[in-house]
Amino acid sequence: MTALSPRTIVGARSVAVERTPQRLDPLGAQSAWLLVPLLGTVAVVYAVFSTLGHARGIHDPALAVLALVVLLIAVVVVSIRTHPAFAPFGRWSHFCIIATVVTAACLFTASMWGHNDRIQDDWGQIAVALLLVLMPLYRPVGEVAGSAVVAALVLGALAAAEDSVTIANSPLVYATVAATPILALAAGGAGYAWTLTGETLRWREVARDGQARLEGELRQAAERMVAQERMTSLNAEAVPFLTGLIQRGTVTPEDAQTARAIAERLRADSVRAVASPWLEDTIELALGSRLAASRRPLAGGSDRVDDPDRLERVLTSDQRAIVGALIATVAGFPGLDPASLSITARDPEHPVFVLRARVDGHRGELRRDLLPFVSSLNAVVMRATMRVRGGEVVVRFAYPEAGFPYPGGRRR
């Protein structure tokens, strides 16, 4: 197949997106990432404080220390895994992190088994709750609720099974004390994420309605622009040619060839104005001011976009917004060679896009500036990689089926 089929377009645009802030608002989720290491640090500090407070009741110090180590590992891993460089945060990452924290809580409980006088200030349920409150930013609410219920049942059952507390009471009370922080904080985080995603979806509907209302005006504006361009072309080529014919009063074979060439150019210009590729227009707009300032033409003209099958049509509005921001960011680099910025698109069955540019700049700074867009593309059901080497920037993005990983690149 050499052309993009409607089935491929529909399939690409119909990929299900999880209802999470990370998927629906990637840049917003990136800005909230600092909460992860912050709350993780709070959990570790409280765990150390609680362990010292229970020193008299700990009969197995090795287990208590191991519990702290396991908790620290979980906090470090979740801080790294939720970083924008590794988006999106997946289901199994979520389950493994929560399971590790629950394991740490169980180890702490085991270190005091039979000697725990105060269940209410154990750090296990607090640590689990602090990490669960963040999970709805990255995972669906139903999934987080399920892991919260399982964690509450496990720690609640352990609390109910302990029979060494000084205040005699029903095991159900102890189970409730241990389970309540987990369920409460998880419910709070889920409620916030649910509201945030709902508002995001409603804003998209409003934006889509506004775009639909503007389509008529945009179409009329495009028609006027095409008509104006055609009149400009006629005045520049056709009118002088016809004036010369009238003055000479004769038509030669060379005149016929010239007329045919003018007609073909006018027709090609009209078609190009009506169906101008989005990628080409985006690059033109991003580079326009720089080219005007430097007075340097682009090498190859429109060859900077190599997309013969118009694969750009598979991109959704969210993906186009991110790609447009990526192009604008690359075009704004001070050390960019404008003539080097190009995009190629291949494989109509599984579209793959590759952006290339030569930029004179610090490798770390370039990676830091481009990382949010690469992460956002990964969050909107695409797979993106970035490579900065020898002054060349290469960003590759495609749908998951389209041949990853990128040779020599890393998913960052």
C-alpha positions in Angstrom: 0.0 0.0 0.0 1.4 3.4 -1.0 -1.3 5.7 0.4 -2.9 6.3 3.7 -6.2 4.5 3.9 -9.3 5.8 5.7 -9.2 2.7 7.9 -5.8 3.6 9.2 -6.8 7.1 10.0 -9.9 6.0 11.8 -8.0 3.3 13.7 -5.2 5.7 14.7 -7.6 8.4 15.9 -9.8 5.8 17.7 -7.1 4.5 20.1 -8.6 4.5 23.6 -7.1 7.0 26.0 -7.2 6.3 29.7 -9.3 8.8 31.7 -6.4 10.2 33.7 -4.8 13.7 34.1 -1.6 12.3 32.7 -3.3 11.2 29.5 -5.7 14.2 29.1 -3.4 16.9 30.4 0.2 15.7 30.0 1.8 19.1 30.7 -0.3 19.6 33.8 0.6 16.2 35.2 4.3 17.0 34.5 4.1 20.2 36.6 2.6 18.1 39.5 5.4 15.6 39.5 7.3 17.3 42.4 4.5 16.2 44.7 5.6 12.6 44.3 9.1 12.9 45.8 7.8 15.4 48.3 5.1 13.1 49.7 7.4 10.1 49.4 10.0 12.0 51.6 7.2 12.8 54.1 6.3 9.1 54.2 10.0 8.1 54.9 10.5 10.7 57.5 7.3 9.8 59.3 8.2 6.1 59.1 11.6 6.8 60.8 9.9 8.9 63.5 7.3 6.2 64.1 9.9 3.5 64.3 11.8 5.4 66.9 8.6 6.0 68.8 7.9 2.3 68.9 11.4 1.3 69.9 10.3 -0.3 73.1 7.8 -2.5 71.3 10.1 -3.7 68.5 11.3 -7.2 69.2 13.0 -7.7 65.8 15.0 -4.6 64.9 16.3 -6.2 61.7 12.7 -6.5 60.3 12.0 -2.8 61.3 15.1 -1.7 59.5 14.3 -3.8 56.5 10.8 -2.3 56.4 12.3 1.2 56.2 14.7 0.1 53.4 11.8 -1.4 51.4 9.8 1.8 51.9 12.7 3.9 50.7 13.2 1.7 47.6 9.5 2.1 46.8 9.7 5.9 47.2 12.8 6.2 45.0 11.3 3.9 42.3 7.9 5.7 42.2 9.7 9.1 42.0 11.8 7.9 39.0 9.0 6.0 37.3 6.5 8.9 37.4 9.1 11.4 36.1 8.0 13.0 32.8 11.0 11.3 31.1 9.4 7.9 31.6 5.7 8.7 30.8 3.3 7.1 30.8 3.0 5.5 34.2 1.5 2.1 33.6 -0.8 -0.3 35.4 1.8 -2.8 36.5 4.1 0.0 37.8 1.2 1.2 39.9 0.5 -2.3 41.3 4.2 -3.1 42.0 4.7 0.2 43.9 1.6 -0.2 46.1 2.5 -3.9 46.7 6.0 -2.9 47.8 4.8 -0.3 50.2 2.2 -2.7 51.7 5.0 -5.2 52.1 7.1 -2.6 54.0 4.1 -2.0 56.3 3.7 -5.7 56.9 7.3 -6.0 57.8 7.1 -3.2 60.3 4.0 -4.9 61.8 5.8 -8.2 62.0 8.8 -6.5 63.8 6.4 -5.6 66.7 4.1 -8.5 66.5 2.7 -9.2 70.0 4.2 -6.0 71.4 2.4 -3.2 69.6 0.6 -0.9 72.1 -0.5 1.9 69.7 -1.9 0.8 66.3 -3.1 4.3 65.5 0.3 5.7 65.0 1.9 2.9 63.0 3.5 4.3 59.8 2.4 1.5 57.5 -1.1 2.8 56.7 0.1 6.4 56.5 2.9 5.6 54.0 0.4 3.6 51.8 -2.1 6.4 52.0 0.4 9.1 51.0 1.4 7.2 47.9 -2.1 6.2 47.0 -3.2 9.9 47.1 -0.9 10.5 44.1 -1.9 7.5 42.0 -5.1 9.1 40.5 -2.9 11.6 38.6 -1.4 8.7 36.6 -3.9 5.8 36.8 -7.7 5.5 36.3 -9.8 6.2 39.4 -11.3 2.7 39.4 -7.9 1.0 39.4 -6.7 3.2 42.3 -9.8 2.4 44.3 -9.2 -1.3 43.8 -5.7 -1.2 45.0 -6.7 1.0 48.0 -9.4 -1.5 49.0 -6.9 -4.4 48.8 -4.3 -2.5 50.8 -6.9 -1.5 53.4 -8.1 -5.1 53.8 -4.5 -6.4 54.2 -3.4 -3.9 56.8 -6.8 -3.9 58.5 -6.7 -7.7 58.8 -3.2 -7.5 60.3 -4.4 -4.9 62.8 -7.4 -7.0 63.8 -5.2 -10.0 64.3 -2.9 -8.3 66.8 -3.9 -9.1 70.4 -1.4 -7.2 72.4 -2.9 -3.7 72.6 -3.4 -2.5 76.1 -7.0 -1.2 75.5 -9.3 -4.1 75.0 -11.6 -3.5 72.1 -13.2 -5.3 69.2 -10.9 -6.3 66.3 -13.1 -4.4 64.0 -12.1 -1.2 65.7 -8.4 -1.9 65.1 -9.1 -2.8 61.5 -11.0 0.4 61.0 -8.2 2.5 62.5 -5.7 0.9 60.2 -7.9 1.1 57.0 -9.4 4.5 57.4 -6.3 6.6 56.4 -5.8 4.5 53.3 -9.4 4.7 52.1 -9.8 8.4 53.0 -6.7 9.7 51.3 -7.2 7.5 48.3 -10.8 8.8 48.0 -9.6 12.4 48.2 -7.0 11.9 45.5 -9.5 10.1 43.3 -12.1 12.8 43.8 -9.6 15.5 42.8 -8.5 13.5 39.7 -12.1 12.8 38.7 -13.0 16.5 38.9 -9.9 17.5 37.0 -10.4 15.0 34.2 -14.1 15.9 34.0 -13.3 19.6 33.6 -10.7 18.8 31.0 -13.1 16.8 29.0 -15.8 19.6 29.3 -13.3 22.2 28.1 -12.5 20.1 25.1 -16.2 19.9 24.2 -16.4 23.6 24.5 -13.3 24.1 22.3 -14.7 21.6 19.8 -18.0 23.4 19.6 -16.3 26.7 19.1 -14.1 25.3 16.4 -17.2 23.9 14.6 -18.9 27.4 14.7 -15.8 28.9 13.2 -15.4 26.4 10.4 -17.7 28.4 8.1 -15.8 31.6 8.7 -12.5 29.9 8.2 -13.6 28.3 5.0 -14.7 31.7 3.6 -11.4 33.3 4.7 -9.6 30.5 2.9 -11.6 31.1 -0.2 -10.8 34.8 -0.1 -7.1 34.0 0.3 -7.1 31.6 -2.6 -8.9 34.1 -4.8 -6.4 36.8 -3.8 -3.4 34.5 -4.5 -4.9 33.7 -7.9 -5.3 37.3 -8.7 -1.7 38.0 -7.7 -0.4 35.2 -9.8 -2.5 36.4 -12.8 -1.2 39.9 -12.4 2.4 38.7 -12.2 2.4 36.2 -15.1 -0.8 35.9 -17.1 -1.6 39.6 -17.5 1.8 40.6 -18.9 1.7 37.6 -21.2 -1.7 38.4 -22.6 -0.8 42.1 -23.0 2.2 41.1 -25.1 0.1 38.8 -27.3 -2.4 41.7 -27.9 0.4 44.1 -28.8 2.0 41.6 -31.2 -1.3 40.4 -32.7 0.1 36.9 -33.4 0.4 33.6 -31.5 3.5 31.5 -32.0 4.0 27.9 -30.9 6.3 29.2 -28.1 3.4 31.3 -26.9 1.2 28.2 -26.7 3.9 26.5 -24.6 4.2 29.5 -22.3 0.5 29.7 -21.8 0.3 26.0 -21.0 3.1 26.4 -18.4 1.4 29.4 -16.8 -1.9 27.5 -16.6 -0.2 24.6 -14.9 1.6 26.8 -12.4 -1.7 28.6 -11.6 -3.5 25.3 -11.2 -0.8 23.9 -8.9 -0.8 27.0 -6.8 -4.5 26.8 -6.4 -4.5 23.2 -5.4 -1.6 23.8 -3.0 -3.5 26.8 -1.4 -6.6 24.7 -0.9 -4.9 21.6 0.5 -1.9 23.0 2.1 -0.2 20.4 4.4 -0.5 21.1 8.1 3.1 20.2 8.9 4.4 22.4 6.2 2.3 25.4 7.3 3.4 24.8 10.9 7.1 24.9 10.0 6.6 27.9 7.8 4.9 29.8 10.6 7.5 28.7 13.2 10.4 29.7 11.0 8.9 32.7 9.3 10.3 35.4 11.6 13.8 33.9 11.7 14.0 33.5 8.0 12.8 37.1 7.5 15.4 38.3 10.0 18.3 36.3 8.5 17.1 36.7 4.9 18.1 33.0 4.3 15.9 30.9 2.2 15.2 27.3 3.2 17.2 24.8 1.3 15.0 22.7 -0.9 11.9 24.8 -0.3 8.9 22.6 0.6 11.2 19.6 0.8 11.6 20.2 4.5 8.4 18.2 4.9 8.6 14.8 3.3 5.1 13.4 3.7 4.0 12.2 0.3 1.0 10.2 1.7 -0.2 13.0 4.0 0.3 10.8 7.1 -0.2 13.9 9.2 -4.0 13.2 8.8 -3.7 10.5 11.5 -2.7 13.0 14.2 -5.5 13.9 16.6 -6.0 17.5 17.8 -4.1 16.8 21.0 -1.2 15.3 19.1 -1.2 18.2 16.6 -1.0 20.6 19.5 2.0 18.9 21.0 3.8 18.4 17.7 3.1 22.1 16.8 4.6 23.1 20.2 7.6 20.8 19.6 8.2 22.4 16.2 7.9 25.9 17.6 10.3 25.1 20.4 12.9 23.7 18.0 12.5 26.6 15.7 13.1 29.0 18.6 16.5 27.6 19.6 19.1 30.3 19.2 21.6 28.0 17.6 19.3 26.4 15.1 20.2 26.2 11.4 16.8 27.0 9.9 17.6 25.2 6.7 18.2 21.9 8.6 14.7 21.7 10.2 12.8 18.9 8.4 10.1 16.2 9.1 9.7 12.9 7.3 6.7 10.6 7.5 6.7 7.0 6.4 4.7 3.7 6.5 1.0 4.4 5.8 0.0 1.3 7.7 1.8 2.4 10.9 2.7 6.1 10.5 6.2 7.1 11.8 7.3 10.7 12.0 10.9 11.9 12.4 11.9 15.5 13.1 15.5 16.5 12.4 17.4 19.7 13.0 21.0 20.9 13.5 21.3 23.0 16.6 24.4 24.6 18.1 23.7 24.3 21.9 24.4 22.5 25.1 23.2 18.9 24.9 21.7 18.9 28.4 19.8 22.1 27.8 18.4 20.9 24.5 17.2 17.7 26.1 15.6 19.5 29.0 13.7 21.9 26.7 12.4 19.0 24.5 11.7 16.5 27.2 8.2 17.9 28.1 7.0 17.4 24.5 8.5 13.9 24.1 6.8 13.0 27.4 3.5 14.5 26.3 3.6 12.5 23.0 4.2 9.3 25.0 1.2 10.2 27.2 -1.2 10.6 24.3 -0.9 7.0 23.1 2.2 7.5 21.0 5.7 6.3 21.4 8.4 9.0 21.2 12.2 9.0 21.5 14.7 11.8 21.4 18.4 11.8 20.4 20.8 14.7 20.7 24.2 13.9 19.4 26.9 15.9 17.6 24.7 19.0 17.2 21.9 17.0 15.6 18.4 16.7 17.2 16.3 13.8 16.2 12.8 13.3 17.6 10.9 10.2 16.4 7.2 9.7 17.3 4.8 7.0 16.1 2.0 4.7 17.1 3.1 1.8 19.3 2.9 -0.7 16.5 5.4 1.2 14.4 8.8 -0.3 15.0 10.2 0.7 18.4 12.6 1.1 20.0 14.5 3.6 17.9 18.0 2.3 17.2 20.5 4.3 19.2 17.9 6.3 20.9 16.4 6.2 24.4 12.9 6.8 25.5 13.4 10.1 27.2 
